[in-house]
Amino acid sequence: LRWVQRNIRAFRGDPARVMVFGESAGAVNTCTLLATPRAQGLFTRAAIESGSCYASIPVESARAQGMTYAERAGCTNATDVATCLRGLSAEAALRALPSVVNVSGLEAANARWGPVVDGRVLPGRPYDRIVAGEHHRVPVVVGHNTEEVGLSVPAVMTEEMARAMLTQAFGAAVAQQLMQRYPASQYATPRAALVQALTDARFGCQARLSARALA
């Protein structure tokens, strides 16, 4: 963004009219830009599409996750852990990753990826900073896509399969609540009910919370 401010006029652009936009992980980044003091004055409007202002990680959790990764990669006993990690082949780096990676911040997972609340670049969770009025006051568009999770839900699904997926993601108690809130009888198929429930949980509710906080 600093580069844009320095060079945008060369592309017939206006440094006073810069919009940041992102979808999914890009939306998480956009909300982070709204919350970090370092982006002050670098953009004048933003759009958050299908992303969460909740999806940040406490620095302690990030450090612990990094040490777990270093251990899996066989680098914890190295004189310089960072150098050891940088020296991994692409295949070795991928093999050291846990099998379940999560970016939404909702489900339990072996690893989470996202902005880290380090107290410097990001002083607090973006949502909390927005609620406190500590974000950049620019016009913001917030939205999410219909049937956002459609690609990740199996094509053929029974009601029991849907319950199992919800239980794995959120636990038995919440799964039961979701089955009642999104009964398969009110949708074309049990799969359609599950897609709606997961879309609302991971994207719809996140968008509403962010919009309300910004308003």
C-alpha positions in Angstrom: 0.0 0.0 0.0 2.9 2.4 0.6 4.2 1.5 -2.9 0.7 2.3 -4.3 0.7 5.7 -2.6 4.2 6.4 -4.1 3.4 5.2 -7.6 -0.3 5.3 -8.3 -0.2 8.6 -10.1 2.1 7.0 -12.7 -0.8 4.7 -13.6 -3.3 7.7 -13.7 -4.6 6.7 -10.3 -5.6 8.9 -7.3 -3.8 8.2 -4.0 -6.8 9.7 -2.2 -9.1 7.0 -3.7 -7.5 3.6 -2.9 -9.7 0.6 -2.2 -8.6 -2.6 -0.6 -10.6 -5.8 -1.3 -10.3 -9.4 -0.5 -12.3 -12.7 -0.6 -11.9 -15.5 1.9 -8.4 -15.3 3.3 -8.1 -12.0 1.4 -11.1 -10.7 3.4 -9.3 -11.7 6.6 -6.3 -9.6 5.4 -8.6 -6.7 4.5 -10.1 -6.6 8.0 -6.6 -6.8 9.4 -5.7 -3.7 7.4 -8.7 -2.0 8.9 -7.4 -2.7 12.4 -3.6 -2.2 12.1 -2.3 1.3 12.9 0.4 0.8 10.3 -2.1 1.1 7.5 -3.3 4.6 8.6 -3.9 6.8 5.6 -2.9 4.2 3.0 -6.4 3.4 1.7 -9.8 5.2 1.7 -12.3 2.3 1.4 -12.5 -1.5 1.8 -14.6 -4.5 0.9 -14.7 -7.8 2.9 -16.2 -10.7 1.0 -16.6 -14.1 2.7 -14.1 -13.5 5.4 -13.9 -13.1 9.1 -12.7 -10.3 11.4 -12.4 -13.0 14.1 -9.8 -15.1 12.4 -6.7 -13.9 14.2 -4.3 -15.9 16.4 -2.9 -14.9 19.8 0.9 -14.6 19.6 1.4 -17.4 22.3 -0.6 -19.8 20.2 1.3 -18.9 17.0 4.6 -19.5 18.8 3.4 -22.8 20.1 2.2 -23.8 16.7 5.6 -22.8 15.2 7.5 -25.0 17.7 5.2 -27.9 16.9 5.9 -27.5 13.3 9.7 -27.2 13.9 9.5 -30.4 15.9 7.7 -32.2 13.1 10.3 -31.0 10.7 13.1 -32.2 12.9 14.5 -28.7 13.5 14.1 -28.2 17.3 17.6 -29.4 18.1 19.2 -27.3 15.4 21.6 -24.5 16.4 19.5 -22.1 14.4 15.9 -23.3 14.1 14.9 -20.7 11.4 17.9 -21.7 9.2 17.0 -25.3 9.6 13.4 -24.6 8.5 14.5 -22.5 5.6 16.7 -25.3 4.4 13.8 -27.8 4.1 12.9 -29.1 0.6 9.4 -28.3 -0.5 8.4 -31.9 0.0 9.8 -32.0 3.6 8.1 -28.7 4.5 4.7 -30.1 3.2 5.2 -33.4 5.0 5.8 -31.5 8.3 2.4 -29.8 8.0 -0.4 -31.3 10.0 -3.1 -33.0 8.1 -5.9 -30.7 9.2 -5.4 -26.9 8.6 -8.1 -24.4 9.6 -8.5 -20.8 8.4 -12.0 -19.9 9.7 -11.1 -20.0 13.4 -14.3 -22.0 14.2 -13.4 -25.7 14.1 -10.9 -27.6 16.0 -7.8 -28.2 14.0 -4.1 -29.2 14.3 -3.1 -25.8 12.9 -4.6 -22.4 12.3 -3.4 -19.8 9.8 -4.1 -16.1 9.9 -3.0 -12.8 11.3 -1.2 -12.9 14.6 -2.1 -10.4 17.4 1.5 -9.5 18.2 0.9 -6.2 20.0 2.8 -4.2 17.3 1.5 -4.7 13.8 -1.8 -6.0 15.1 -2.5 -4.7 18.7 -5.7 -6.7 19.1 -8.2 -8.9 17.3 -9.6 -6.9 14.4 -13.3 -7.4 15.4 -12.5 -6.1 19.0 -10.7 -3.1 17.6 -13.6 -2.3 15.4 -16.1 -2.6 18.3 -13.8 -0.3 20.3 -13.7 2.2 17.4 -10.0 1.8 17.0 -10.1 0.9 13.3 -9.7 3.1 10.3 -12.9 5.0 9.6 -13.4 4.4 5.9 -16.5 3.2 4.0 -16.7 -0.6 4.0 -18.7 -3.1 2.0 -19.3 -6.5 3.8 -20.8 -9.6 2.2 -20.5 -13.3 1.5 -21.3 -15.8 -1.3 -24.4 -18.0 -1.4 -23.7 -21.7 -0.8 -20.1 -20.8 0.1 -19.1 -24.3 1.3 -20.8 -26.1 -1.6 -17.5 -27.4 -3.0 -16.4 -29.0 0.2 -19.6 -31.0 1.0 -20.0 -34.5 -0.5 -22.4 -34.7 -3.5 -24.5 -37.5 -2.0 -25.4 -37.1 1.6 -27.9 -38.5 4.1 -29.2 -36.7 7.1 -27.0 -38.9 9.4 -23.9 -38.0 7.3 -24.8 -34.3 7.7 -25.1 -34.8 11.5 -21.7 -36.5 11.5 -20.0 -33.6 9.7 -21.6 -31.0 12.0 -20.5 -33.1 15.0 -17.0 -33.3 13.8 -16.8 -29.6 13.2 -18.7 -28.2 16.2 -19.3 -31.0 18.7 -22.5 -33.0 19.4 -24.4 -30.3 21.3 -24.0 -27.6 18.7 -24.6 -30.2 15.9 -28.0 -31.0 17.5 -28.9 -27.3 17.6 -28.0 -26.8 14.0 -30.0 -29.9 12.9 -33.0 -28.3 14.6 -32.4 -24.9 13.2 -31.7 -26.3 9.6 -34.0 -29.3 9.4 -33.5 -31.3 6.2 -37.3 -31.4 5.7 -37.2 -27.7 4.9 -34.6 -28.0 2.2 -34.4 -29.9 -1.1 -31.9 -32.4 0.3 -30.0 -33.0 3.6 -26.9 -31.8 1.7 -28.6 -28.5 1.0 -29.5 -28.0 4.6 -25.9 -28.7 5.7 -24.5 -26.3 3.0 -26.7 -23.6 4.3 -25.9 -24.2 8.0 -22.1 -24.2 7.3 -22.3 -21.2 5.0 -24.2 -19.2 7.7 -21.8 -20.4 10.5 -18.5 -19.7 8.7 -19.5 -16.7 6.5 -23.0 -15.4 7.0 -22.9 -14.8 10.7 -19.3 -13.5 10.4 -20.4 -10.9 7.8 -23.4 -9.8 9.9 -21.2 -9.4 13.0 -18.6 -7.4 11.1 -21.2 -5.2 9.4 -22.9 -4.4 12.7 -19.7 -3.6 14.4 -18.7 -1.3 11.6 -22.1 0.4 11.7 
